[in-house]
């Protein structure tokens, strides 16, 4: 019996549909990250990706690309915005030149503890969501780095002792600190820091104990001053079109995993702060409190930078600082 052509066409179509269903059922996302696989932020990203995989029954697979292996730190935001990556992790302060409010948590001594950092984020979040929404993105979650201190090759009695030192700058704020204390700013991202220290390109910088340990700073610099200057945040952004293409159940699972990652990341940051300082000590680094003079000098730097920032940030900046200080 000869089957009609319409029947054969329908059967072929059905076979094709069956063949492509498994591929369609699974969505694959790339998540570029700037920090090493061992860093607590990256570990948290992998846990987040695993949670999403489990909660969606494998429907959404997120691959984490650590150590700036897919995109370098300054390129990740644009990659997510343009859809080259569906999701990515950025250090917000890196993008202050684009929009001043990205740099709010890099202002020295504005928010100088975990509680204050999260309070600042609460005030910052609605403004962040609006800005990122205009750029076709959403913020899924954010996690603070441990408090920032000063790494240096020599003892510091005051900010004057930083004069002339080659200072690692990784954001507009860290470059401005260098200018205000008379150090020489050198732009070096996290992935290149170890090499910059080994070759003497960097002799001092401000960062957390976590970055100091990851980059083996203790092999090159001997002192870390616990100034608790600020706690910058990493934020995980998702491309809105990619998010909207997911079914409701997958979207809900992603948002739930993100909320869990934010809580877990904060706890991990606090633990890392303690652990990394212990590890730095064990490797011969001296962890020191800043002298009253150094503290006063750095506070002065913070006051100047806040004033400058408010001038540039305009009404939005004032709104943020007022909401935070309420």
C-alpha positions in Angstrom: 0.0 0.0 0.0 1.4 3.4 -1.0 1.2 6.0 1.7 0.1 9.5 0.6 2.8 12.2 0.5 1.1 14.3 3.2 1.3 11.3 5.6 5.0 10.8 4.9 5.7 14.5 5.4 3.8 14.5 8.7 5.7 11.4 9.8 9.1 12.9 8.9 8.2 16.1 10.8 7.2 14.0 13.8 10.4 12.1 13.7 12.4 15.3 13.5 10.5 16.8 16.5 11.1 13.7 18.6 14.8 13.8 17.6 15.3 17.4 18.7 13.2 17.4 21.8 16.0 16.4 24.2 18.3 19.1 22.8 15.6 21.7 23.1 14.8 20.5 26.6 18.2 21.5 27.9 19.4 25.1 27.9 23.2 25.7 28.3 24.6 28.9 29.7 28.2 30.1 30.0 29.2 32.0 33.2 32.5 33.9 32.9 34.2 34.8 36.2 37.4 36.7 36.8 38.8 34.9 39.8 40.6 31.5 40.3 38.6 28.3 40.8 39.7 28.2 44.4 38.4 31.6 45.3 35.3 31.6 47.5 33.3 33.6 45.0 34.0 31.0 42.3 33.3 28.1 44.6 29.9 29.8 45.4 29.2 30.2 41.6 29.8 26.4 41.1 27.5 25.6 44.0 24.9 28.0 42.5 25.2 26.3 39.1 24.8 22.8 40.7 21.8 24.0 42.6 20.2 25.3 39.4 21.0 22.0 37.6 19.4 19.9 40.4 16.4 22.2 40.9 15.6 22.2 37.1 16.2 18.5 36.7 19.1 19.3 34.3 17.0 21.6 32.1 19.3 24.6 32.7 23.1 23.8 32.7 25.4 26.6 33.7 29.2 26.2 33.0 31.4 28.4 35.2 34.6 29.6 33.4 37.0 30.7 36.2 40.2 32.7 36.2 39.2 35.1 33.3 39.5 32.1 30.9 36.4 33.1 28.8 36.4 36.9 29.1 38.8 39.2 31.1 37.3 41.0 34.1 36.6 44.3 32.3 34.9 42.5 29.4 32.4 40.3 31.3 29.6 43.0 31.7 29.6 43.8 28.0 29.6 40.0 27.1 26.5 39.5 29.2 24.8 42.7 27.9 25.5 41.6 24.3 24.5 38.0 24.8 28.0 36.4 24.2 27.5 35.0 27.7 24.1 34.6 29.2 25.2 35.2 32.8 28.4 36.5 34.4 30.1 37.7 37.6 31.5 41.3 37.8 33.2 43.4 40.4 30.8 46.4 40.5 33.5 49.0 41.3 35.3 48.2 38.0 32.5 50.0 36.1 32.3 53.2 38.1 33.5 55.3 35.1 30.4 54.1 33.2 28.0 55.0 36.0 29.1 56.4 39.3 26.7 54.3 41.4 28.5 51.1 40.3 31.4 52.4 42.5 29.5 53.2 45.7 30.9 50.2 47.6 34.4 51.2 46.7 34.3 54.5 48.5 36.8 54.3 51.4 35.3 54.2 54.9 31.7 54.8 53.7 30.7 51.2 54.6 33.4 49.6 56.7 31.9 46.3 58.0 29.8 43.4 56.7 26.6 44.9 58.2 27.3 48.3 56.8 28.2 46.8 53.4 24.9 44.9 53.2 23.0 48.0 54.3 24.6 50.0 51.5 23.7 47.2 49.0 20.1 47.4 50.2 20.1 51.1 49.4 21.9 50.6 46.1 19.9 47.6 44.8 16.8 49.4 43.4 19.0 51.9 41.5 21.2 49.0 40.2 18.2 47.1 39.1 16.8 50.1 37.2 20.2 50.8 35.5 20.9 47.2 34.6 17.3 46.8 33.4 17.8 49.7 30.9 20.9 47.8 29.7 19.0 44.5 29.1 20.3 42.8 32.3 19.2 41.8 35.8 21.2 41.4 39.0 20.7 37.9 40.4 22.7 38.3 43.6 25.7 40.0 45.1 28.4 39.0 47.6 30.9 41.3 49.4 34.6 40.7 49.4 36.3 40.7 52.9 37.3 44.2 54.2 40.1 45.8 52.3 43.5 46.6 53.8 46.9 47.9 52.6 49.6 45.5 51.4 53.0 47.0 51.3 56.7 46.1 51.2 57.6 48.5 54.0 56.2 49.6 57.4 53.8 52.5 57.3 53.5 55.1 60.0 51.3 57.4 57.9 50.0 57.8 54.3 53.1 59.8 53.5 55.1 56.5 53.6 53.1 55.4 50.5 54.6 58.3 48.4 56.2 57.0 45.2 55.4 53.4 45.7 54.1 51.4 42.7 50.4 50.9 43.6 48.1 48.4 42.0 44.9 50.1 40.7 42.0 47.8 39.6 39.2 50.4 39.7 38.7 54.2 39.4 38.6 54.4 43.2 41.9 52.5 43.8 43.6 54.7 41.2 42.3 57.9 42.9 43.6 56.7 46.3 47.0 56.3 44.7 46.9 59.9 43.4 45.8 61.3 46.8 48.5 59.6 48.8 51.2 60.2 46.1 51.7 56.6 45.0 52.1 55.6 41.4 49.0 53.8 40.1 49.5 50.8 37.9 46.4 49.0 36.4 46.6 45.3 37.2 43.6 42.9 37.3 43.4 40.0 39.7 44.5 37.4 37.1 47.8 39.3 36.5 48.5 40.2 40.1 50.9 37.4 40.9 53.1 38.2 37.9 53.0 41.9 38.6 54.3 41.3 42.2 57.0 38.9 41.0 58.3 41.4 38.5 58.2 44.4 40.8 55.5 46.2 38.8 53.5 46.4 42.0 54.9 47.2 45.5 51.7 48.1 47.3 47.9 47.8 46.9 44.6 47.7 48.8 42.6 44.5 48.8 41.3 41.7 51.0 43.1 38.9 52.7 41.5 36.6 50.2 43.2 38.2 47.2 46.5 38.4 49.1 46.4 34.7 49.7 45.2 33.7 46.2 48.0 35.8 44.6 50.7 34.6 47.0 51.4 38.2 47.9 53.2 37.0 51.0 56.1 35.9 48.7 56.7 39.5 47.7 55.3 41.9 50.3 55.6 41.5 54.0 52.9 43.8 55.6 49.1 44.0 55.6 47.4 46.9 57.4 43.9 46.0 58.5 42.2 49.3 57.6 38.7 47.8 56.9 38.4 50.5 54.3 35.5 49.1 52.2 33.9 45.8 51.2 33.4 45.8 47.4 30.8 43.4 45.9 30.8 40.9 43.1 27.4 40.8 41.4 26.1 38.1 39.2 24.2 39.5 36.2 22.0 37.7 33.7 21.0 38.7 30.2 17.3 39.6 30.4 16.4 38.1 27.0 18.1 34.8 28.1 16.2 34.9 31.4 12.9 35.6 29.6 13.4 32.7 27.3 13.3 30.3 30.2 10.0 28.7 31.3 8.4 30.0 34.6 9.5 26.9 36.6 13.2 27.3 35.5 13.1 31.1 36.2 11.8 30.4 39.7 14.5 27.8 40.3 17.2 30.2 39.1 16.0 33.0 41.4 15.8 30.7 44.4 19.3 29.4 43.8 20.5 33.0 43.5 18.9 34.0 46.8 20.6 31.0 48.5 23.9 31.8 46.9 23.7 35.4 48.3 23.3 34.1 51.9 25.9 31.3 51.4 28.4 33.8 49.8 28.1 36.3 52.7 28.9 33.5 55.2 31.8 32.3 53.0 33.2 35.8 52.8 33.2 36.1 56.6 34.9 32.7 57.0 37.4 33.5 54.2 38.3 36.8 55.9 39.4 34.9 59.1 40.9 31.9 57.2 42.9 34.0 54.7 44.4 36.2 57.4 45.5 33.1 59.3 47.1 31.7 56.1 48.9 35.0 55.4 50.3 34.9 58.9 51.3 31.3 58.5 53.3 32.3 55.4 55.2 35.0 57.2 53.1 38.1 56.5 52.7 40.6 59.4 49.0 41.6 59.9 49.0 45.0 61.6 46.5 47.5 62.8 46.9 50.9 61.2 48.5 53.6 63.4 46.2 56.4 64.5 48.0 58.7 62.0 47.6 56.3 59.0 43.9 55.8 60.0 43.3 59.6 60.1 45.1 60.1 56.8 43.1 57.4 55.0 39.9 58.7 56.5 40.8 62.1 55.0 41.2 60.4 51.6 37.8 58.8 52.0 36.2 62.2 52.8 37.7 63.8 49.7 36.6 60.8 47.5 33.0 60.8 48.9 32.7 64.6 48.1 34.1 64.1 44.6 31.8 61.1 44.0 28.7 62.9 45.1 29.5 65.8 42.7 29.8 63.3 39.8 26.9 61.0 40.8 24.5 63.9 41.2 20.9 63.4 42.6 21.1 59.6 42.3 24.3 59.5 44.4 22.7 61.8 47.1 19.6 59.6 47.1 21.8 56.5 47.6 23.9 58.0 50.4 20.8 59.5 52.2 19.0 56.1 52.0 22.1 54.3 53.3 22.6 56.8 56.2 18.9 56.7 57.3 
